[in-house]
Amino acid sequence: MREDRVTKLASIALMLLFASSAFAVAPPDADLTAEIHVAAAGDIACDPANGNFRDGAGTPHACQQRATAELLDGQPLAAVLALGDLQYEDGTLAKFMASYHPTWGRHRAITRPAIGNHEYGVRGAAGYFNYFGAAAGRPGEGYYSFTLGHWLFLSLNSNCALVGGCGPDSPQGRWLQSELDRHRGRSGCLGAFWHHPRFSSAVHGNQDQVAPLWRAVSAAGADLVLTGHDHTYERFAPQDSDGRYDPRHGTRHFVVGTGGRSHYPFRTARENSEVRSTGTFGVLFLKLGLAGYTWRFAPAAGGRFTDSGRAACR
């Protein structure tokens, strides 16, 4: 009963917040001649009941959502790409308000989320859809597209069994193909993000259920794919739609599950894995240009690992 009352109060507070212009949708397309700054990470906010939460302060190895959110503050960001499992353990609205909202929620006005498996700890991921509203896509779907300057981005739902599948004949697959067909008629770069990694050297490993999503976006010329789920940072060399090394025409894949929840170990290094790190919380910053992009992994306070580079669009 107490949880129900807390959830109702959180719902009322959320309705009032959405009435404010502070939580309007993300700004319109930026000047195509300018670089666009974006931040990305997933696996973020601890359950307030977690013993490592400590009123939001966390411990050195867990519940560092506050520290990673501070990396976003003061940055000239056009968007924050939140890569799923944004609120543990089960994504209730009350927990979103208690843990995610005071930290990464400071940037909700520009956040473009992807839905993770922990959000489905609530029936229909109701807490997630209530918290993010229209920015999360339609309830029951959780996939959508948007543009940032010269880039088209696709936020996809990798919880395939809960959304009617990820294959080409599924509702999401048909929608995705229509978006990719539309992209072929425009000039510009293409990015996609979802929660479960197609390729990973950590404990969850390669997620075969999302192979149709990978094949579709890679075959359509995607320049980069961002995921979370494994609580690590990993960068892969460009790969084709079948996961083969393709430096000229391949899609680059990042796993950025470093948003604050905890760390996972690596197992066997997967083919085409270029850089791997665990034990460092942080955020991947991207600068999106007319014909390419740069990336920079920034560690949270106390971390030392970094990674950076640049690539041209396909």
C-alpha positions in Angstrom: 0.0 0.0 0.0 2.8 2.4 0.9 4.4 1.7 -2.6 1.1 2.5 -4.2 0.8 5.8 -2.4 4.4 6.7 -3.3 3.8 5.8 -7.0 0.6 8.0 -7.1 2.4 10.9 -5.6 5.2 10.5 -8.1 2.7 10.4 -10.9 1.2 13.7 -9.8 4.6 15.3 -9.5 5.5 14.0 -12.9 2.3 15.5 -14.5 3.2 18.9 -13.0 6.8 18.6 -14.3 5.6 17.8 -17.8 3.4 20.9 -17.7 6.6 23.0 -17.4 8.4 24.0 -20.5 11.6 22.8 -18.8 10.6 19.3 -20.0 9.7 20.1 -23.6 10.8 17.8 -26.4 14.3 18.1 -27.6 15.2 21.1 -29.7 14.7 21.1 -33.5 17.4 20.2 -36.0 20.6 22.1 -35.4 22.5 24.2 -38.0 23.8 21.6 -40.5 27.1 23.4 -40.7 27.8 23.0 -37.0 29.1 20.0 -35.0 26.4 18.5 -32.8 27.4 17.3 -29.3 25.8 14.1 -28.0 26.4 12.0 -24.9 25.6 8.3 -24.5 25.6 5.6 -21.8 23.3 3.0 -20.3 22.9 0.9 -17.2 22.6 3.9 -15.0 20.6 4.4 -11.8 20.6 2.1 -8.8 17.5 1.0 -7.0 17.1 3.2 -3.9 16.8 0.0 -1.9 20.3 -1.2 -3.0 22.7 -1.4 -0.1 25.3 0.5 -2.3 22.9 3.4 -3.0 23.7 5.3 0.2 21.2 8.2 -0.4 22.5 8.5 -3.9 26.2 8.8 -3.0 27.0 5.3 -4.1 30.2 3.3 -3.4 33.4 3.2 -5.5 32.2 0.2 -7.5 28.4 0.7 -7.7 25.6 3.2 -7.8 27.6 6.0 -9.4 24.8 7.6 -11.3 25.5 10.9 -9.6 29.1 10.9 -10.8 28.3 10.1 -14.4 25.5 12.7 -14.5 28.0 15.3 -13.4 30.0 14.6 -16.6 26.9 15.9 -18.6 26.5 19.1 -16.7 27.7 22.2 -18.5 28.3 20.4 -21.8 26.9 21.9 -25.0 24.8 18.9 -25.6 22.0 18.6 -28.2 21.0 15.1 -27.0 21.6 12.5 -24.4 21.3 9.0 -25.7 20.2 6.8 -22.7 21.0 3.2 -23.7 18.6 1.2 -21.5 18.4 -0.2 -18.0 18.1 3.4 -16.9 16.5 2.6 -13.6 17.1 -0.6 -11.5 15.8 -3.0 -10.5 12.4 -2.8 -12.0 11.9 0.7 -13.3 8.9 1.8 -11.3 8.0 5.4 -11.6 8.7 6.0 -7.9 12.2 4.6 -8.3 12.8 6.8 -11.4 11.9 9.8 -9.4 14.1 8.8 -6.5 17.3 7.8 -8.3 17.4 8.6 -12.0 15.5 11.9 -11.9 17.9 13.8 -9.5 20.9 12.8 -11.5 20.5 12.0 -15.3 17.0 13.4 -15.1 18.5 16.9 -15.0 18.9 16.4 -18.7 15.6 14.8 -19.5 14.6 17.7 -21.8 17.2 16.5 -24.3 17.2 12.8 -23.5 16.4 10.3 -26.2 16.0 6.9 -24.4 16.2 3.3 -25.4 14.3 0.8 -23.4 16.2 -1.9 -21.5 15.1 -5.2 -19.9 14.9 -3.8 -16.4 12.3 -1.3 -17.4 10.1 -4.3 -18.1 10.1 -5.2 -14.4 6.9 -3.2 -14.4 4.1 -4.5 -16.7 4.4 -2.9 -20.1 7.4 -0.8 -18.8 4.8 1.7 -17.5 7.2 3.5 -15.3 9.6 4.2 -18.2 6.9 5.4 -20.6 5.3 7.5 -17.9 8.6 9.1 -17.0 9.8 9.9 -20.5 6.4 10.5 -22.1 6.4 11.0 -25.9 10.2 11.0 -26.0 10.2 7.2 -25.4 8.0 6.4 -28.4 4.6 4.8 -28.2 3.9 2.5 -25.2 3.9 -1.1 -26.5 6.5 -0.2 -29.1 9.4 1.8 -27.7 11.0 2.5 -31.0 11.2 5.8 -32.9 13.4 8.0 -35.1 14.7 11.5 -35.0 17.2 13.8 -36.7 20.1 15.7 -35.3 21.5 18.0 -37.9 22.8 15.9 -40.8 22.1 12.6 -38.9 19.2 10.3 -38.7 19.0 8.3 -35.5 16.9 5.2 -34.8 16.1 4.2 -31.2 15.1 0.5 -31.3 13.6 -1.9 -28.8 15.9 -4.9 -28.3 13.5 -6.7 -26.0 12.4 -8.6 -29.0 10.1 -11.1 -27.4 8.1 -8.3 -25.7 7.5 -6.2 -28.7 6.4 -8.7 -31.3 9.9 -9.7 -32.5 12.9 -8.0 -34.2 12.8 -9.8 -37.5 12.0 -8.2 -40.8 8.3 -9.4 -40.7 7.7 -8.1 -37.2 5.9 -4.8 -36.5 9.2 -3.2 -35.5 11.1 -4.8 -38.4 8.6 -3.4 -40.9 8.7 0.0 -39.3 12.5 -0.1 -39.3 12.7 -0.9 -43.0 10.4 1.9 -43.8 12.7 4.3 -41.9 15.7 2.9 -43.7 14.0 3.3 -47.1 13.3 6.9 -46.2 17.0 7.4 -45.2 18.1 6.2 -48.7 16.4 9.2 -50.1 18.4 11.7 -48.1 22.0 12.7 -47.8 23.5 12.4 -44.3 24.8 10.0 -41.7 23.0 7.2 -39.9 23.1 6.1 -36.3 21.2 3.6 -34.2 21.0 2.7 -30.6 19.3 0.0 -28.4 20.0 -1.9 -25.2 21.3 -5.4 -25.9 24.6 -5.6 -27.8 24.9 -7.5 -31.0 28.6 -8.1 -30.1 30.2 -8.1 -26.6 33.2 -9.7 -25.0 31.7 -9.5 -21.5 29.4 -11.8 -19.5 26.2 -11.4 -21.6 28.2 -11.8 -24.9 26.7 -11.6 -28.4 23.0 -11.1 -28.3 21.6 -13.1 -31.3 18.1 -11.9 -30.9 19.1 -8.5 -32.2 20.9 -9.9 -35.2 18.0 -8.8 -37.5 18.3 -5.2 -36.2 22.1 -5.2 -36.8 21.7 -6.7 -40.3 19.1 -4.2 -41.3 20.9 -1.0 -40.1 24.3 -2.1 -41.2 23.1 -3.1 -44.7 21.4 0.3 -45.0 24.7 2.0 -44.3 24.6 2.8 -40.6 27.7 4.6 -39.4 27.5 3.6 -35.7 25.5 1.5 -33.3 25.4 2.2 -29.6 24.3 -0.3 -26.9 24.6 -1.2 -23.2 23.5 -4.2 -21.2 27.0 -5.4 -20.4 28.4 -3.1 -17.8 31.6 -2.4 -19.7 33.0 -0.2 -22.4 33.9 -1.9 -25.6 34.6 -0.5 -29.1 34.5 -2.7 -32.2 36.1 -2.2 -35.6 33.7 -1.5 -38.5 31.8 -4.7 -39.4 29.4 -5.6 -42.2 25.9 -6.9 -41.7 27.3 -10.4 -41.0 29.8 -9.2 -38.4 32.9 -9.4 -40.7 35.6 -6.8 -40.6 34.9 -4.2 -43.2 37.1 -1.0 -42.7 35.6 0.8 -45.7 31.9 0.1 -45.5 31.3 -1.4 -42.1 29.4 -0.2 -39.1 31.2 0.7 -35.8 29.7 -0.8 -32.7 30.1 0.6 -29.1 29.0 -1.0 -25.9 28.7 1.7 -23.2 27.1 0.1 -20.1 29.1 2.4 -17.9 26.4 4.7 -16.6 26.9 3.9 -13.0 25.1 0.7 -11.9 28.0 -1.7 -11.5 30.9 -3.4 -13.4 31.0 -6.7 -15.3 34.1 -8.8 -16.1 35.2 -9.7 -19.6 35.3 -13.3 -20.9 36.6 -14.2 -24.3 37.5 -11.3 -26.6 35.2 -11.3 -29.6 36.4 -11.0 -33.1 37.0 -7.3 -34.2 37.0 -6.0 -30.6 39.5 -3.1 -30.6 39.3 -1.6 -27.1 37.9 -3.0 -23.9 37.6 -1.6 -20.4 35.8 -2.5 -17.2 36.0 -0.9 -13.8 35.5 2.7 -15.0 32.2 4.5 -15.0 31.8 7.1 -17.6 30.1 8.6 -20.7 30.8 8.4 -24.4 30.8 11.9 -26.0 30.2 12.2 -29.7 30.7 15.2 -32.0 28.5 14.7 -35.1 29.6 16.4 -38.3 28.4 16.7 -41.9 30.5 13.8 -43.1 31.8 12.1 -40.0 32.1 12.0 -36.2 34.6 11.9 -33.3 34.2 10.0 -30.1 35.7 10.4 -26.6 35.0 8.3 -23.6 35.2 10.4 -20.4 35.7 8.7 -17.1 33.7 9.7 -14.0 35.7 11.3 -11.1 38.5 8.9 -10.0 38.6 7.0 -13.3 41.5 7.0 -15.6 40.5 5.0 -18.7 39.8 7.1 -21.8 39.3 6.3 -25.5 39.0 8.6 -28.5 39.0 8.6 -32.2 37.3 9.8 -35.4 35.7 8.2 -38.4 34.1 9.3 -41.7 30.5 8.5 -42.5 29.8 5.8 -45.0 
